[in-house]
Every structure is written in C-alpha cells, then in structure tokens.
Amino acid sequence: MIDRHLWMLSTIVGLILFWFLRQRGYDDPYITYRYAMNLASGNGFVYNPGVATLSTTAPLFGLILTPVALFGWPIPLVANLIGCLSHATGALALWRLGQEWNDRLAAGAAALLYLLFPFSLTTLGSETLPAMALTLWIFVWAARGRQWLTGTLAGLLVWLRPDGILVGPLALLLLTITGKHWRNWRRWPWLAGLIWIGIVSTGAGLAWFIYGAPLPVTLYAKQQQALIPGFYDFGDRLWVTLRNHLAQPVYQMVFLLAGLGLIASLRSWRWLFLIGWATLYALAYTLLHIAGYFWYVAPLVVGLAPAFGLGVHLVGRWLQRLGGLRLSSIGIVVILCGTTLWLSSAVYRIGQQIDPRLTVYREAGEWLAANTPPNASVATLEIGIIGYYAQRPMIDFAGLLQTDIAAQLGSGGFGASAQYAIEHYRPAYLVLQEQALSLLSGRPDLTARCPIVAEIPDPRYAAPLTIHACRWESP
C-alpha cells in the first residue's frame, strides 16, 4: 500500500512539474525527435533519409518516442512529459536508497534537492532526465541484490545515453558488496555482468552494422567544437555553472552542506556510489575534452543531491548535541523549508523563460516544409528544430551530421565550417542569422547566388532570421 501511494505521489509531482515546464525545450533534442519521426514514417532510424549516420546520442530515447510519432502526437510535448515523470521517479529512487541504507533523513533531503534543483530541469525534452532517473534506479536494484534488473537496466542505459557505460561497473560492485560474498569469486554477480555486457555488445554490433560505427558521430563533432578558440569545453562550463550558482546565497548554503556531506560520506560510505559516479562522469567528460554544453553538466546533480542530504543529516546531529532533538528538528525544518521555497520559485521562473528559438526556428522549418521541394537540401547552424519541422535533407554547419564538416571546426570555427559546407555541398537553401554567424558580408558572389526569399522576425537580434534560395549553375 505504501509503495502504491509513493508511486502515485511521484506521478502527481511529475504532472505538476510538467504543467509548469511543458513549454520548455531547446534545439539539440529535436535531432532525436527527427530520428523517431523518420522511423515512424518508414524512412529508417536515420536523420536524413537514405543516409545511415548515427547523429543522436540517445537512440533508445528515439525508439521510445517512435510510437508517439506513429500516433501523430506532438513529440516535443510528450518528451517533456516523459522527462518530468522520470525526474519525479528519480527523486523516489533516492528515497528508496535511503530506506535500503537506513538513512531516511539524508535520502529525503537528497530527493528534495534533486527534484527541485532548477539547473537539471533546464534539460527537459532530452534524454538527460530519464537517464539520470534510470541511473538512480539501477543503484536501487543493485542495493537490493536484483541481478536481472540491474544488468538489464544498466545495459539499456548505455543506449539511452552513452555515458551510462560508467554506471555498470559501479552497480556490479554494489551488487557484490550487497551480496556479502565478495571474498568468494564464485558468488560475484556474474549474471548481471553478462546481461550488461550482452546488451551493450549487441547494441554496438547493430550500430556498427547499420551505421558503420558503434559510436555517434556527434562525439567527434563536440570534440572539434571544444577546439574552437574561445569556446567552452566541459571544464569551463562546469566552472562557470558553479560560479553562477555560488553568486546566490541559497546555493552557497547548498554547496556548503554538500561539502559537509562529503565529510559525512566517510561514515555513510554507501552514498559514495552516487558521489563516485558523478566524479567519474566529470572526469570522463574532462578527459574526452568535449564542448561544454549545459546538458552535459546537469547529471552531476546525481552526486550533488546525496552529498547535500548527508550534509543536512550531519548538521542535524550537531544541533542535537548542542540543544537536543527539538533544536535539531527545528534546524532541519528551517533548512529544508527555506531550500524548498527558494528552489520552487526558481523552477517556476524557468518555466516562464521560453527559448525564443523554439518559435523562430519552428516558423523557419514550417516555411521550408510549405515552400520547398521535398528533396531540397537546407544548410544551417542549428539543425534540430528547423530540421524537425522542415523534414528536408539537412546540412549542418556544426558538424553533427557530416564528419567532414566537423573537421573544419577546430581550425576555423563555425565560420570556416559553414563556408566549407556551402562550397562543398551547395545546398538549395540557407537559413542564416547574420548577426550570430556572419557568412554573407564580404561575399558578394554568395549574396548574388543566394538571395533572400523569406525573413522571420527574431527577438534575439535586431536583424531577422533569413532564408535564402541558392542557384549554383551561374551567379
């Protein structure tokens, strides 16, 4: 009965989050949405029909969304619903871990911070929130000694998000410790390990057979982007994110408590599995030297939340020693209520902050869908939203679709890759924001070949987004 009530509460909380955040989104997830739409339309699990390239880092998420496309439901909206429900279940997983490890206070505080920490919610619409939740549930099942579930979910996580490969070894280690047979190698969780390896290997084999490589081409593109002078890599983005949060008093308190929690974790060592995963995750992205986008930093909340919870528990013990249970209870309530009020208001605010590109790029994509031939190629810098609504063959200045374009990024940045893409692929249409990426100034030949055929007001800049039709036979 208690389990049923907790799941019902989790669902209600997820739906409340969805109500406030349903309009949010950003460009990158729309690449995966287009994979789902193409598969549902019979074009295969590809971005550009007829071109077998794995440009999504979330193939399992695309497969999950394929039935949504088959039924004709709005994929972005359903993806947001999945994200909110997943996020609420992630908080529930933290609570479950606290029950398993007899640390309900730390678990409750961790679940609260995890649920309301605004930064992770900015990734809504992508696979990030479902992957974070699945990561936590893998540790729950490992803590319960469930080999089948642990191995299966750990294997599937890799195809929901490639960095999920880091969860498997830690989950297997937790299974070994949970079984209390770590001295006897015959009692190690061999079954879970074989299932995990089998799912990962099968997926890698299929990817290699279909796309010619087991990894998405976006890895190379994001590494090339990190080489652009002045562009953030993962370490830069992490530092900027920390600095921005530490400028606000409430987050100063959160990170102070998390620091205390790291000290407390030496006694409550099981929580180190989550904190350790976050540390490995940050180290892996730093070593890979990937471009620093905010959605790569967000999963670190999986480690921050339990550290915060342990810090709250530690402060509660200190207060109890100073003034007894009453003072401890009052202190904990003040900390958690203050944190809840502040973070809830922040969640509400991000629900009101809608990226204007969602509207601008959608209008551009819909114009292309209505006014261009189905096989007309379109080149632009951000292909997600425009490509999803245009449903035209796309050429990507950022190199997420064509690796030869990505190779131009490290030396010359987006300007060089765009010029190369235009000269090499000769797209039928260009979608440009000249103030963001100047391509036509100083190129009268290109301006003559590619006159403007549509303009879309862009609230981000004084100049509109422009669509150009190109003629390559003669200027």
C-alpha positions as CSV (number, residue, x, y, z in Angstrom):
1,M,0.0,0.0,0.0
2,I,2.8,2.4,0.9
3,D,4.6,1.6,-2.4
4,R,1.4,2.4,-4.3
5,H,0.9,5.7,-2.5
6,L,4.5,6.7,-3.2
7,W,4.3,5.9,-6.9
8,M,1.0,7.9,-7.0
9,L,2.6,10.8,-5.3
10,S,5.6,10.6,-7.7
11,T,3.2,10.7,-10.7
12,I,1.3,13.7,-9.3
13,V,4.6,15.6,-8.7
14,G,5.7,14.8,-12.2
15,L,2.5,16.0,-13.7
16,I,2.7,19.3,-11.6
17,L,6.3,19.8,-13.0
18,F,5.0,19.1,-16.5
19,W,2.2,21.7,-16.1
20,F,4.8,24.4,-15.2
21,L,7.5,23.4,-17.6
22,R,5.6,21.9,-20.6
23,Q,6.6,24.8,-23.0
24,R,10.3,24.5,-22.4
25,G,12.7,23.0,-24.9
26,Y,16.0,23.6,-26.8
27,D,17.4,22.7,-30.1
28,D,19.5,19.6,-29.6
29,P,16.8,17.0,-28.6
30,Y,14.9,17.7,-31.9
31,I,17.6,15.7,-33.7
32,T,16.5,12.6,-31.8
33,Y,12.8,13.6,-32.4
34,R,13.5,13.5,-36.1
35,Y,15.0,10.0,-35.9
36,A,11.8,8.9,-34.2
37,M,9.6,10.6,-36.9
38,N,11.6,9.1,-39.8
39,L,11.4,5.6,-38.3
40,A,7.6,6.0,-37.8
41,S,7.3,7.2,-41.4
42,G,9.2,4.2,-42.8
43,N,12.4,6.1,-43.7
44,G,14.5,4.1,-41.2
45,F,16.2,5.2,-38.0
46,V,18.2,8.0,-39.7
47,Y,18.2,11.7,-39.7
48,N,18.5,12.3,-43.4
49,P,16.6,9.6,-45.3
50,G,18.9,7.4,-47.3
51,V,22.0,8.4,-45.2
52,A,22.9,5.9,-42.5
53,T,24.6,8.2,-39.9
54,L,24.1,7.9,-36.1
55,S,23.9,11.5,-35.1
56,T,21.8,11.1,-32.0
57,T,23.4,10.2,-28.6
58,A,20.1,8.8,-27.4
59,P,19.0,6.1,-29.8
60,L,16.9,4.3,-27.2
61,F,15.0,7.6,-26.4
62,G,14.3,7.9,-30.2
63,L,12.9,4.4,-30.2
64,I,10.7,5.2,-27.2
65,L,9.4,8.2,-29.0
66,T,8.7,6.4,-32.3
67,P,5.2,5.2,-31.2
68,V,4.4,8.8,-30.3
69,A,5.1,9.7,-33.9
70,L,3.1,6.8,-35.2
71,F,0.0,8.0,-33.3
72,G,0.6,11.6,-34.5
73,W,1.1,13.0,-31.1
74,P,3.4,16.0,-30.6
75,I,6.8,14.5,-29.9
76,P,8.3,17.6,-28.1
77,L,5.3,17.8,-25.7
78,V,5.4,14.0,-24.9
79,A,9.2,14.1,-24.4
80,N,8.7,16.8,-21.8
81,L,6.0,14.7,-20.1
82,I,8.4,11.7,-20.1
83,G,11.1,13.9,-18.7
84,C,9.0,15.3,-15.8
85,L,7.7,11.9,-14.8
86,S,11.1,10.4,-15.0
87,H,12.5,13.2,-12.8
88,A,10.0,12.6,-10.1
89,T,10.7,8.9,-10.1
90,G,14.4,9.8,-9.8
91,A,13.7,11.5,-6.5
92,L,11.7,8.5,-5.4
93,A,14.7,6.3,-6.2
94,L,16.8,8.4,-3.8
95,W,14.2,7.9,-1.1
96,R,14.3,4.1,-1.8
97,L,18.1,4.1,-1.4
98,G,17.7,5.8,2.0
99,Q,15.3,3.1,3.0
100,E,17.7,0.4,1.9
101,W,20.6,2.0,3.7
102,N,18.7,3.1,6.8
103,D,19.3,6.8,6.2
104,R,15.9,8.4,5.6
105,L,16.8,11.9,6.6
106,A,19.7,12.1,4.1
107,A,17.6,10.4,1.5
108,G,14.6,12.8,2.0
109,A,16.8,15.9,1.8
110,A,18.6,14.5,-1.3
111,A,15.3,13.7,-3.0
112,L,14.1,17.2,-2.3
113,L,17.2,18.9,-3.8
114,Y,17.2,16.5,-6.8
115,L,13.6,17.2,-7.5
116,L,13.7,21.0,-7.4
117,F,17.3,21.8,-8.4
118,P,16.5,24.1,-11.4
119,F,19.6,23.5,-13.5
120,S,18.9,19.9,-14.3
121,L,15.3,20.8,-15.3
122,T,16.7,23.1,-18.0
123,T,17.5,19.9,-19.9
124,L,13.8,19.0,-20.2
125,G,12.9,17.4,-23.5
126,S,16.1,15.5,-23.9
127,E,17.1,12.1,-22.7
128,T,19.0,13.6,-19.7
129,L,16.3,13.4,-17.1
130,P,15.2,9.9,-18.0
131,A,18.9,8.8,-18.0
132,M,19.5,10.3,-14.5
133,A,16.4,8.6,-13.1
134,L,17.4,5.3,-14.6
135,T,20.9,5.6,-13.2
136,L,19.4,6.0,-9.7
137,W,17.1,3.1,-10.1
138,I,19.9,0.9,-11.2
139,F,21.6,1.6,-7.9
140,V,18.4,0.9,-6.1
141,W,18.1,-2.6,-7.6
142,A,21.8,-3.2,-7.1
143,A,21.3,-2.3,-3.4
144,R,18.5,-4.9,-3.3
145,G,20.7,-7.6,-4.9
146,R,18.5,-7.9,-8.0
147,Q,20.9,-9.1,-10.7
148,W,18.4,-9.4,-13.6
149,L,17.1,-5.9,-13.2
150,T,20.5,-4.3,-12.5
151,G,22.2,-5.9,-15.5
152,T,19.3,-5.2,-17.9
153,L,18.7,-1.6,-16.9
154,A,22.5,-0.9,-16.9
155,G,22.7,-2.3,-20.4
156,L,19.7,-0.2,-21.7
157,L,21.1,2.9,-20.0
158,V,24.1,2.9,-22.4
159,W,21.8,3.2,-25.4
160,L,19.7,5.9,-23.6
161,R,22.9,7.9,-23.1
162,P,26.4,6.6,-23.9
163,D,28.0,7.9,-20.6
164,G,25.8,5.3,-18.9
165,I,28.6,2.9,-19.5
166,L,30.1,4.3,-16.3
167,V,27.2,3.0,-14.2
168,G,27.7,-0.7,-15.0
169,P,30.9,-1.3,-13.1
170,L,29.8,0.6,-10.1
171,A,26.4,-1.2,-10.0
172,L,28.2,-4.5,-10.2
173,L,30.5,-3.5,-7.4
174,L,27.5,-2.6,-5.3
175,L,25.8,-5.9,-6.1
176,T,29.0,-7.7,-4.9
177,I,29.1,-5.8,-1.7
178,T,25.3,-6.2,-1.1
179,G,25.6,-10.0,-1.5
180,K,28.3,-10.0,1.2
181,H,30.2,-12.7,-0.8
182,W,32.9,-10.5,-2.2
183,R,35.6,-12.8,-0.9
184,N,34.2,-15.7,-2.9
185,W,34.5,-15.0,-6.6
186,R,32.0,-17.8,-7.4
187,R,29.3,-15.7,-5.7
188,W,30.0,-12.5,-7.6
189,P,27.2,-11.0,-9.7
190,W,28.2,-12.8,-12.9
191,L,24.7,-13.0,-14.2
192,A,24.2,-9.2,-14.0
193,G,27.6,-8.7,-15.7
194,L,26.8,-11.0,-18.6
195,I,23.4,-9.4,-19.2
196,W,25.0,-5.9,-19.1
197,I,27.8,-6.9,-21.5
198,G,25.4,-8.7,-23.7
199,I,23.1,-5.7,-24.2
200,V,25.9,-3.3,-24.7
201,S,27.7,-5.6,-27.2
202,T,24.5,-6.3,-29.1
203,G,23.7,-2.7,-29.4
204,A,27.2,-1.9,-30.5
205,G,27.1,-4.6,-33.1
206,L,23.8,-3.4,-34.5
207,A,25.2,0.2,-34.7
208,W,28.3,-1.0,-36.4
209,F,26.3,-3.0,-38.9
210,I,23.8,-0.2,-39.7
211,Y,25.9,2.9,-39.4
212,G,29.4,1.6,-39.8
213,A,30.5,2.7,-36.3
214,P,29.4,1.9,-32.8
215,L,29.5,5.5,-31.5
216,P,27.6,8.5,-32.6
217,V,29.4,10.9,-34.9
218,T,28.5,13.7,-32.6
219,L,31.3,12.7,-30.2
220,Y,33.9,13.8,-32.8
221,A,31.9,17.0,-33.6
222,K,31.7,18.0,-30.0
223,Q,35.4,17.4,-29.5
224,Q,36.1,19.6,-32.6
225,Q,33.8,22.3,-31.2
226,A,35.8,22.4,-28.0
227,L,38.9,23.3,-30.1
228,I,37.3,26.5,-31.3
229,P,39.2,29.5,-29.8
230,G,37.1,31.0,-27.0
231,F,34.6,28.1,-27.0
232,Y,33.8,26.4,-23.6
233,D,34.9,22.9,-23.0
234,F,33.3,20.8,-20.3
235,G,35.6,22.0,-17.5
236,D,35.0,25.6,-18.5
237,R,31.2,25.1,-18.4
238,L,31.4,23.3,-15.1
239,W,33.4,26.2,-13.6
240,V,31.0,28.9,-15.0
241,T,28.0,26.9,-13.7
242,L,29.5,26.7,-10.2
243,R,30.4,30.4,-10.2
244,N,27.0,31.5,-11.3
245,H,25.3,29.4,-8.6
246,L,27.7,30.4,-5.8
247,A,26.8,34.1,-6.5
248,Q,23.4,33.4,-4.8
249,P,23.2,32.8,-1.0
250,V,20.9,29.8,-1.1
251,Y,23.2,27.9,-3.5
252,Q,26.1,28.9,-1.2
253,M,24.3,27.1,1.6
254,V,23.5,24.1,-0.7
255,F,27.1,23.7,-1.7
256,L,28.4,24.2,1.8
257,L,26.1,21.4,3.1
258,A,27.2,19.3,0.2
259,G,30.8,19.8,1.2
260,L,30.0,18.8,4.8
261,G,28.2,15.8,3.2
262,L,31.4,14.7,1.6
263,I,33.0,14.5,5.0
264,A,29.9,12.6,6.4
265,S,30.1,10.1,3.5
266,L,33.2,8.6,5.1
267,R,30.8,7.1,7.6
268,S,27.8,6.7,5.3
269,W,30.0,5.2,2.6
270,R,27.3,3.6,0.5
271,W,26.3,7.0,-0.7
272,L,29.7,7.2,-2.2
273,F,28.5,5.1,-5.1
274,L,26.4,8.1,-6.4
275,I,29.0,10.7,-5.5
276,G,31.7,8.5,-7.1
277,W,29.7,8.1,-10.2
278,A,29.4,11.9,-10.6
279,T,33.1,12.2,-10.0
280,L,33.9,9.6,-12.7
281,Y,31.4,11.3,-15.0
282,A,33.0,14.7,-14.7
283,L,36.5,13.1,-15.1
284,A,35.4,11.3,-18.3
285,Y,34.0,14.4,-19.9
286,T,37.0,16.4,-19.0
287,L,39.4,13.8,-20.5
288,L,37.3,13.5,-23.6
289,H,37.6,17.3,-24.0
290,I,34.1,17.7,-25.2
291,A,32.4,21.1,-25.8
292,G,30.8,22.4,-22.7
293,Y,27.1,22.4,-23.1
294,F,24.8,22.8,-20.1
295,W,23.1,19.4,-20.6
296,Y,26.5,17.7,-20.0
297,V,26.9,19.3,-16.6
298,A,23.3,18.7,-15.4
299,P,23.7,14.9,-14.5
300,L,26.2,15.9,-11.8
301,V,23.1,16.6,-9.6
302,V,23.0,12.8,-9.1
303,G,26.1,13.3,-6.9
304,L,25.3,16.7,-5.5
305,A,21.9,15.6,-4.1
306,P,23.1,12.8,-1.8
307,A,26.1,15.0,-0.7
308,F,23.6,17.7,0.3
309,G,21.4,15.1,2.1
310,L,24.3,13.9,4.1
311,G,25.3,17.4,5.0
312,V,21.8,18.1,6.3
313,H,21.9,14.9,8.3
314,L,25.3,15.9,9.8
315,V,24.1,19.4,10.8
316,G,21.1,17.8,12.4
317,R,23.4,15.6,14.5
318,W,25.4,18.7,15.5
319,L,22.3,20.6,16.5
320,Q,21.1,17.7,18.5
321,R,24.3,17.6,20.5
322,L,24.0,21.3,21.2
323,G,20.4,21.6,22.1
324,G,18.7,18.3,21.9
325,L,16.2,16.8,19.5
326,R,13.9,19.9,19.4
327,L,16.7,22.2,18.2
328,S,17.8,19.6,15.6
329,S,14.2,19.2,14.3
330,I,13.7,23.0,14.1
331,G,17.1,23.5,12.3
332,I,16.4,20.8,9.7
333,V,12.9,22.1,9.0
334,V,14.2,25.6,8.5
335,I,16.9,24.4,6.1
336,L,14.6,22.2,4.1
337,C,11.6,24.6,4.0
338,G,13.9,27.5,3.0
339,T,15.5,25.5,0.3
340,T,12.1,24.3,-1.0
341,L,10.7,27.8,-1.2
342,W,13.7,29.2,-3.0
343,L,14.1,26.3,-5.4
344,S,10.3,26.1,-6.1
345,S,10.3,29.8,-7.1
346,A,13.3,29.2,-9.3
347,V,11.6,26.2,-11.0
348,Y,8.6,28.4,-11.7
349,R,10.8,31.1,-13.2
350,I,12.5,28.7,-15.6
351,G,9.0,27.6,-16.7
352,Q,8.4,31.2,-17.8
353,Q,11.7,31.5,-19.6
354,I,11.0,30.1,-23.0
355,D,13.8,30.0,-25.6
356,P,12.7,32.2,-28.5
357,R,14.4,29.9,-30.9
358,L,11.6,27.4,-30.3
359,T,9.2,29.8,-32.2
360,V,11.7,31.3,-34.7
361,Y,13.2,28.0,-35.8
362,R,9.8,26.4,-36.0
363,E,8.5,29.1,-38.3
364,A,11.6,28.7,-40.5
365,G,11.1,24.9,-40.6
366,E,7.4,25.2,-41.4
367,W,8.1,27.7,-44.2
368,L,10.6,25.3,-45.7
369,A,8.1,22.5,-45.5
370,A,5.5,24.5,-47.2
371,N,7.6,26.3,-49.9
372,T,10.4,24.0,-51.0
373,P,10.6,20.7,-52.9
374,P,10.8,17.6,-50.6
375,N,14.4,16.8,-51.8
376,A,15.7,20.3,-51.4
377,S,18.8,20.4,-49.2
378,V,18.9,23.0,-46.4
379,A,22.1,24.2,-44.6
380,T,22.1,26.0,-41.3
381,L,24.0,26.2,-38.0
382,E,21.4,24.6,-35.6
383,I,19.5,21.8,-37.3
384,G,17.3,20.5,-34.5
385,I,14.1,22.4,-34.6
386,I,14.4,23.6,-38.2
387,G,15.1,20.1,-39.5
388,Y,12.4,18.6,-37.4
389,Y,9.7,20.8,-38.8
390,A,11.2,21.2,-42.3
391,Q,11.7,17.5,-43.0
392,R,14.2,18.3,-45.7
393,P,17.7,16.9,-46.2
394,M,19.8,19.0,-43.8
395,I,23.5,20.1,-43.9
396,D,24.9,21.0,-40.6
397,F,27.4,23.8,-40.0
398,A,28.1,22.4,-36.5
399,G,29.2,19.0,-37.9
400,L,26.7,16.8,-36.1
401,L,25.6,15.2,-39.4
402,Q,28.6,15.3,-41.7
403,T,32.0,14.5,-40.2
404,D,33.9,16.3,-42.9
405,I,32.3,19.5,-41.9
406,A,33.1,18.8,-38.3
407,A,36.8,18.5,-39.3
408,Q,36.8,22.2,-40.2
409,L,35.7,23.4,-36.8
410,G,38.9,23.1,-34.8
411,S,41.0,25.3,-37.1
412,G,38.5,27.9,-38.2
413,G,35.4,27.7,-36.1
414,F,31.8,27.8,-37.3
415,G,32.6,30.4,-39.9
416,A,35.1,28.1,-41.6
417,S,32.8,25.0,-41.4
418,A,29.9,26.9,-42.8
419,Q,31.9,28.2,-45.8
420,Y,33.2,24.7,-46.4
421,A,29.7,23.2,-46.2
422,I,28.3,25.7,-48.6
423,E,31.1,25.3,-51.2
424,H,31.3,21.5,-50.9
425,Y,27.6,20.6,-50.6
426,R,26.0,23.5,-52.4
427,P,22.7,23.5,-50.6
428,A,19.5,24.6,-52.3
429,Y,18.6,26.7,-49.3
430,L,20.4,28.5,-46.5
431,V,18.9,29.5,-43.1
432,L,21.1,32.2,-41.6
433,Q,21.2,34.6,-38.7
434,E,23.8,37.0,-40.0
435,Q,24.3,38.8,-36.6
436,A,25.1,35.4,-35.0
437,L,27.3,34.0,-37.8
438,S,28.4,36.3,-40.5
439,L,28.6,34.5,-43.8
440,L,27.4,36.9,-46.5
441,S,29.3,40.0,-45.6
442,G,32.3,40.2,-47.8
443,R,30.9,37.6,-50.1
444,P,29.1,39.4,-52.9
445,D,29.3,36.3,-55.0
446,L,27.4,34.3,-52.4
447,T,24.9,37.1,-51.9
448,A,24.2,37.0,-55.6
449,R,23.8,33.3,-55.8
450,C,21.6,33.0,-52.7
451,P,19.1,35.9,-52.5
452,I,16.7,36.2,-49.6
453,V,13.3,34.5,-50.1
454,A,11.9,34.8,-46.6
455,E,12.5,36.7,-43.4
456,I,11.4,35.7,-39.9
457,P,11.5,38.2,-37.0
458,D,14.0,37.1,-34.4
459,P,13.6,38.6,-31.0
460,R,17.2,37.7,-30.1
461,Y,18.6,40.2,-32.6
462,A,17.8,43.4,-34.4
463,A,18.0,41.6,-37.7
464,P,15.6,38.8,-38.8
465,L,16.4,35.2,-39.5
466,T,16.7,34.9,-43.3
467,I,16.0,32.1,-45.7
468,H,18.0,32.1,-49.0
469,A,17.4,30.2,-52.2
470,C,20.6,29.3,-53.9
471,R,21.3,29.0,-57.6
472,W,24.6,27.2,-58.3
473,E,24.6,27.0,-62.1
474,S,25.5,30.7,-62.6
475,P,25.8,33.8,-60.3
